[in-house]
């Protein structure tokens, strides 16, 4: 049975078309990976099917009484609510049913025998719904999911208003999984999860009985949980059976077949045009020329998709730094309370270090303490000489109303207009993206604008806080290549071993020095 039908969908922003006459069907139990390069419209598609965005044309039809759960990272969490309150709100519909059932029980005391029978009939299905949906073990379910996603480490009594973006995403994901909807819509759910919790979510989705649509650029994760791929490219949506690896093979074959058919047709068109041009003026051959012209007019011309600009990252390198990059002496990091035991760390020129470990243990706090952005609780940090630091932050909180061009120009006022556009194009952004405001770009496109600033600054130390969040596969591969080629030093936070493993010289497991209890 079809849970969702999308028919003849067309949509765009200004003169930038995203979809053109797209159709889609979702069946019960399908586990779909929605893939495509940054800016192809994956999140827009999610917003259209959830009704947050009205399409320019086309119809979106859900089956009756389908419960849809959408992981939307822009959901506002109410101040004053604890994590536990938010998680328990996943069962609000059951609490409402319980209230309705209690009202029916209250009426039974004064009911006539006929009314009593009717009331008992009404109570039965409600009682069954409550039992079948684990209403009487809600607290245990909340604890189980909270543990799986590491929320117990943050503290279930914590006010949600105090949480970081990544922690909020975890809370929203946990609430969604507790709701057990008929279909899950997940947009980059692994972005703020560490390896241990990605593994937990992987097992959860593998065993998930209902349908889901998943957007993710984490290929090992995608491959382990999906059985269908929908590929978004050039305003089209195409279906492939199997996982991402299978899609790649089939897609490559289709592309080669289309290119071969295109070459053959172009040759035929050239020959027909040549015949018409040479014979249309001659009386004896005019009819033959006209019949070939008709054939040309009726021909469905094959069009090859325009090649998308592939990103090219080449970090500009500053003069060589001193031998010591930084050294800490009994450094204790944290804000109100210590996040680490006293640390004596040292990094030397040429080292490329990955900081790994669970979320919330202070990896970002350590980076910011080393950079001097926040004061340590105690101890000292000594930074080396001649450091030219490039810092890629994990989250940009403020809304940015600049265009991409202005954003780069403000940073590099000496660039010509052409140089600004060329710099952005090299990062894989199209003309349409380059002329847009940063605020309307997808997460991956915003990351590319920030990377554009980084690669055009002269640096000898890169400090990167989860730089692969939101990046599509081509950009991630190119970033990995560029970091391997970089002659300077690198301090990197990442939860993707397949990304950092070939880049770094050292891995520091921050769980060994955190004060957080697991």
Steps between C-alpha positions, in 0.01 A plus 500: 500500500622849413568715807595806297442600137663800337372582151642740242685714751672816374666758723764771495636805679497810280651396166668194655296186420538220755249238372335459166201262475625261768291201616565268795329218693586371845381153600468343844832377640724668239831631633598778262825692466437842339830603343641775282760777504469803730231736372310246287192542723497208745395710802257698279337169400461408870343842570254456214383150600456612863292801389749762621541622146234521228623373162457717190319210331403140576328299772621343824262236641546311826300187586231562764603496868871471424718631784805679358811572705744760362843577646503874442802673649316836509232389748476739795526336843313680776699668775430347841449147364748232602634238259274246679193726444574524127550123469178424690311742273552239226217311671264799528234329287503207748468735801201659321349155448553416867316820600214406266489147649494638857205721408313196368572311824373797702168492309453130572406565867173670402426315174193285427569135398461591129732801534748291698520246219564777247768658724676164545497457120665843461761436771618164353677633185661786699636255757636279217670800334666599828625145565618442141693829498697429819315771697561327832875478450557852361769588756701186413472577123615860559803378700589238235500741202672773706779253584533388138557859381711610797245742648538346845856641500364854450239444775128448439409778747703759301304797355488461120572873462857445624585240233736539204373448145633145495339412833166645384516281189553194720195591712284548188621169355429317828147649516440397142609139559276482810202616290544190279328663200386308190772676307822663619649790302864547603712785365869436582430329837866400556637856477521554873536139613827341603612155378341307787157664450519473120547126556194493728285691245622266225374194693172678579432579132603152385227357722245775427180342368344815356612710203761775508659753268858583596725780374863428583846550351644234733531216248586209737199600714272538197607164355428317824135613541334562159354273231406768242668812365327806354755716322437872457681663211421761233141554625426126473443224756599146395446172686764228543453169684773407750752699700726793406780281362252328268360841394850620406557202270159524327524880472841478334372246243192716425721807457728319253200366303349849479831649383532232230139559383563877501812466280316270256201738477722807453671326209159415345379861547816634330452263203129589462571875518778464246268308259221761536741791444642339185171378346215735594568739208502228233156415350591130453606451864277755677245241620773280648647805675157595640438148636839511677415846636173353640699222665728764655201703626339195665819369659517500878843645558701339778644754740793430726482650847740788556797385705474646847808694613713267708659669800875559501657580835859624507598649835730803476797450726661771713868511604613205713398519864733446796575142608250508787135560403361505853575365843263476798606494863249347747222636278147444634232597249133578559250779554338483847646164592806301387464287188847347524763389741823713485645458149863515390474487122750594232464535124793550265529633147391248237275300731146435379288404799141368518313562825247221546251390765135533595312828463482732799837409654669827407674455162376836366568661839860375477542650151361835612719497813813432289402783261453736798130555428398384849687517827600173663380417850866460597840434344652663192524471122811619319465543124807482277652771282399608149163321512253585223183323610198407287201405719191317369227516766240226530200729538429850372221635719419837345276538190705627208327738255808567284521357152780247450688760295482758783601238756827427315560863402474616863771249589721571195438865394796496261338228280347612171137406426624228267737359765219480758274311259785270394586422864139402576469298177814305595321391817227337290241780507300581184423851373150480654647416844769768473240774443270375782494613861693270733184456714307322221776248422494137612725389788755359256511816288550715813790274601654550154483881541681469835758266346549756222613753764730245659679384184560857383665604827869424550527253788749264657258354760149381415260455792193317367193418710298231317559648153323214318154566653262576208766453227404281204716206394703684232581788738591261782736302275664819371541640853667176607741522204580867575568432869734213412689733264513789752855562625393680820369356828140389560286467811174330403182383675318227306269206565573340161796262520490441122555875455779571751683164503713573190550869581641508854830400660352469853161426658429641847212325674353773720297250703821411684523845662140614534332543838170380349385161626380244247 
